[in-house]
């Protein structure tokens, strides 16, 4: 079961402001369908805590993420 949270709730866990999450991290670091969902008929966005933590704590790879979505194995 997934835990859905607002930008304000996520910000308190990650020490970011809700505005930074919605303006910068959304669509650059967090992707729709994987890290967040939009509520149908609303502008509201809910973030998926388990998916965010899975990607933030992934230490199994030494690859460096690139801006185009690829990785550098450096």
C-alpha atoms as an extended CHARMM CRD file, in Angstrom:
* protein
*
        74  EXT
         1         1  UNK       CA              0.0000000000        0.0000000000        0.0000000000  PROA      1               0.0000000000
         2         2  UNK       CA              1.3100000000        3.4270000000       -0.9400000000  PROA      2               0.0000000000
         3         3  UNK       CA              1.4140000000        6.4470000000        1.3280000000  PROA      3               0.0000000000
         4         4  UNK       CA              0.2020000000        9.5730000000       -0.4710000000  PROA      4               0.0000000000
         5         5  UNK       CA              1.1460000000       12.9970000000        0.8620000000  PROA      5               0.0000000000
         6         6  UNK       CA              0.8980000000       16.6400000000       -0.1050000000  PROA      6               0.0000000000
         7         7  UNK       CA              3.8990000000       18.8210000000       -0.9160000000  PROA      7               0.0000000000
         8         8  UNK       CA              3.6670000000       20.3290000000        2.5610000000  PROA      8               0.0000000000
         9         9  UNK       CA              3.8240000000       16.9130000000        4.2430000000  PROA      9               0.0000000000
        10        10  UNK       CA              6.6370000000       15.7590000000        1.9370000000  PROA      10              0.0000000000
        11        11  UNK       CA              8.5440000000       18.9720000000        2.5530000000  PROA      11              0.0000000000
        12        12  UNK       CA              8.4710000000       18.4410000000        6.2990000000  PROA      12              0.0000000000
        13        13  UNK       CA             10.0140000000       14.9750000000        5.8450000000  PROA      13              0.0000000000
        14        14  UNK       CA             12.6620000000       16.0540000000        3.3020000000  PROA      14              0.0000000000
        15        15  UNK       CA             13.3590000000       19.5500000000        4.7020000000  PROA      15              0.0000000000
        16        16  UNK       CA             12.2690000000       21.3760000000        1.5400000000  PROA      16              0.0000000000
        17        17  UNK       CA              9.5890000000       24.0060000000        1.1520000000  PROA      17              0.0000000000
        18        18  UNK       CA              6.3950000000       22.9370000000       -0.6240000000  PROA      18              0.0000000000
        19        19  UNK       CA              7.0740000000       25.5880000000       -3.2560000000  PROA      19              0.0000000000
        20        20  UNK       CA             10.5340000000       24.1530000000       -4.0050000000  PROA      20              0.0000000000
        21        21  UNK       CA              9.0470000000       20.6730000000       -4.3430000000  PROA      21              0.0000000000
        22        22  UNK       CA              6.2920000000       21.8200000000       -6.7170000000  PROA      22              0.0000000000
        23        23  UNK       CA              8.3770000000       24.2930000000       -8.7360000000  PROA      23              0.0000000000
        24        24  UNK       CA             11.7630000000       22.5960000000       -8.9800000000  PROA      24              0.0000000000
        25        25  UNK       CA             11.6890000000       18.9230000000       -8.0060000000  PROA      25              0.0000000000
        26        26  UNK       CA              8.4090000000       18.0510000000       -9.7420000000  PROA      26              0.0000000000
        27        27  UNK       CA              9.1250000000       16.9500000000      -13.3390000000  PROA      27              0.0000000000
        28        28  UNK       CA             12.9060000000       17.2030000000      -12.8190000000  PROA      28              0.0000000000
        29        29  UNK       CA             13.4820000000       14.7330000000      -10.0070000000  PROA      29              0.0000000000
        30        30  UNK       CA              9.9760000000       13.4280000000       -9.3130000000  PROA      30              0.0000000000
        31        31  UNK       CA              8.0000000000       12.1400000000      -12.3050000000  PROA      31              0.0000000000
        32        32  UNK       CA              4.2560000000       11.8220000000      -12.7830000000  PROA      32              0.0000000000
        33        33  UNK       CA              2.9700000000        8.2840000000      -12.4290000000  PROA      33              0.0000000000
        34        34  UNK       CA              6.0790000000        7.1500000000      -10.5780000000  PROA      34              0.0000000000
        35        35  UNK       CA              6.6330000000        9.6920000000       -7.7980000000  PROA      35              0.0000000000
        36        36  UNK       CA              3.3610000000       11.6280000000       -7.8460000000  PROA      36              0.0000000000
        37        37  UNK       CA             -0.1970000000       11.5100000000       -9.1560000000  PROA      37              0.0000000000
        38        38  UNK       CA             -2.6780000000       14.2150000000      -10.0750000000  PROA      38              0.0000000000
        39        39  UNK       CA             -6.1570000000       13.9900000000       -8.6030000000  PROA      39              0.0000000000
        40        40  UNK       CA             -8.7100000000       13.7770000000      -11.4650000000  PROA      40              0.0000000000
        41        41  UNK       CA            -10.8060000000       16.9410000000      -11.7710000000  PROA      41              0.0000000000
        42        42  UNK       CA             -8.4440000000       18.8910000000       -9.5240000000  PROA      42              0.0000000000
        43        43  UNK       CA             -5.0880000000       20.6270000000       -9.6650000000  PROA      43              0.0000000000
        44        44  UNK       CA             -4.0200000000       18.7910000000       -6.5190000000  PROA      44              0.0000000000
        45        45  UNK       CA             -0.8770000000       16.6450000000       -6.5860000000  PROA      45              0.0000000000
        46        46  UNK       CA             -0.1550000000       13.8270000000       -4.1660000000  PROA      46              0.0000000000
        47        47  UNK       CA              3.3590000000       12.4380000000       -3.7930000000  PROA      47              0.0000000000
        48        48  UNK       CA              4.0340000000        8.7130000000       -3.2880000000  PROA      48              0.0000000000
        49        49  UNK       CA              6.3450000000        8.3780000000       -0.2870000000  PROA      49              0.0000000000
        50        50  UNK       CA              7.5480000000        4.7900000000       -0.8690000000  PROA      50              0.0000000000
        51        51  UNK       CA              8.5990000000        5.4570000000       -4.4720000000  PROA      51              0.0000000000
        52        52  UNK       CA             10.4120000000        8.6600000000       -3.5340000000  PROA      52              0.0000000000
        53        53  UNK       CA             12.3110000000        6.9520000000       -0.7080000000  PROA      53              0.0000000000
        54        54  UNK       CA             13.1710000000        3.9780000000       -2.9450000000  PROA      54              0.0000000000
        55        55  UNK       CA             14.8330000000        6.2740000000       -5.4760000000  PROA      55              0.0000000000
        56        56  UNK       CA             16.4850000000        8.5880000000       -2.9350000000  PROA      56              0.0000000000
        57        57  UNK       CA             18.0560000000        5.7000000000       -1.0060000000  PROA      57              0.0000000000
        58        58  UNK       CA             19.0890000000        3.5490000000       -3.9750000000  PROA      58              0.0000000000
        59        59  UNK       CA             22.7430000000        2.7860000000       -3.1980000000  PROA      59              0.0000000000
        60        60  UNK       CA             23.0140000000       -0.3270000000       -5.3500000000  PROA      60              0.0000000000
        61        61  UNK       CA             24.4230000000        1.6160000000       -8.2840000000  PROA      61              0.0000000000
        62        62  UNK       CA             27.4750000000        3.8530000000       -8.5640000000  PROA      62              0.0000000000
        63        63  UNK       CA             26.0410000000        5.4320000000      -11.7290000000  PROA      63              0.0000000000
        64        64  UNK       CA             25.6850000000        9.2100000000      -11.8950000000  PROA      64              0.0000000000
        65        65  UNK       CA             22.2550000000       10.3610000000      -13.1620000000  PROA      65              0.0000000000
        66        66  UNK       CA             22.3660000000       12.6210000000      -16.2290000000  PROA      66              0.0000000000
        67        67  UNK       CA             19.9590000000       15.4210000000      -17.1780000000  PROA      67              0.0000000000
        68        68  UNK       CA             18.6440000000       13.5300000000      -20.2170000000  PROA      68              0.0000000000
        69        69  UNK       CA             17.5370000000       10.5800000000      -18.0700000000  PROA      69              0.0000000000
        70        70  UNK       CA             20.5620000000        8.3780000000      -18.7500000000  PROA      70              0.0000000000
        71        71  UNK       CA             23.3800000000        7.4830000000      -16.3980000000  PROA      71              0.0000000000
        72        72  UNK       CA             27.1540000000        7.8880000000      -16.4370000000  PROA      72              0.0000000000
        73        73  UNK       CA             29.0140000000        4.8170000000      -15.2140000000  PROA      73              0.0000000000
        74        74  UNK       CA             32.0430000000        7.0040000000      -14.8410000000  PROA      74              0.0000000000
